[in-house]
Amino acid sequence: MTRCLFLVFLAGWSVLVSARTETSYRRIRRESVHLYYQESDRSFAEQAAEILLGGLPGMQSVLGVSKVPDIHVVVAESDAIFHRLTAGTVPDWGVGAADPGSGFIFLKSPRITAPHPDAHVIIRHELAHVLLGNATGGVPVSRWFDEGLAQFLSGERLFRPSIRLARTFAAGRPLYLDEIDDVLTFQKERAALAYETAHSAVSFLIQKHGEASIQLLVGELAAGRTMDEALRTVTGQDARQFEGGWSEEMRRRYRWTILLDFPVFFSVALVLLLAAAFWRTQARVRAKRRLWESETRDEIPDFEKDATLY
């Protein structure tokens, strides 16, 4: 998630005030990474530093970033602190936020979110936002590209077909890419759909034009091109044409995936079982009817034959 520079100034001020008055913040510095945390979050802070440093080289390579900016990470020890640091703009389902322009990342302490099995993904996700913002010089980037690329760079892969996406395409009501701009106003379920949609769009871009297209697009955006202009230069398609190609691919890909959805699968299976039961019942009825007809013919006397006996 991205934050504006004003929020970073507000957040930095809040951190300094908190460090001097309400709480006792510690600091870890590892190369370009600075982490601010409370003693009870030391283990998480050290883990976060390693994750950030480990993720930098690969992201730099994809984005074409040579110089890494200073990255400041604040671990919020409570929902109230996180809410204050982000000026209340992050929904309840959010556990991290970033301001690409200044290199600030805000993370909720695992003490208030419970240990998250994908903590490394969340941390790398926010790092990707910072590096993308640095690579484009702070130029605003379409949210679908920003969020989709952050998921790609952080290692968030959809190893299995997305039932959530399949449902929307099966119903003919997928999210438009520009709708993702409002993701922070969405409820959790719709937000999850928005992130999956963004991920699929960026994955489609890379599938069709190669990973090198990311660096080319970032270069175009850094030069002041709009997303529409950048896409046209790199892919030969404007934003509308790109989205049309992506939508068509998703409809083709998810044509049968909806059958893997448990409620749908259960319904289809139930219908097939009922149909099979009906067919077997009808087959038995026909077999019995043939047997009755055969037995009835055997019991009927042959009057013509008997008449010749008299």
Secondary structure as UniProt FT lines:
FT   HELIX           5..20
FT   TURN            21..22
FT   STRAND          26..30
FT   TURN            31..32
FT   STRAND          33..37
FT   HELIX           39..41
FT   HELIX           42..63
FT   STRAND          71..76
FT   HELIX           79..85
FT   TURN            86..88
FT   TURN            92..93
FT   STRAND          96..99
FT   TURN            100..103
FT   STRAND          104..108
FT   HELIX           110..113
FT   TURN            117..118
FT   HELIX           119..135
FT   TURN            136..138
FT   HELIX           143..154
FT   HELIX           163..170
FT   TURN            171..172
FT   HELIX           177..185
FT   HELIX           188..209
FT   HELIX           212..222
FT   TURN            223..224
FT   HELIX           227..235
FT   HELIX           239..253
FT   TURN            254..256
FT   HELIX           257..260
FT   HELIX           262..299
FT   HELIX           303..307
FT   TURN            308..309
//
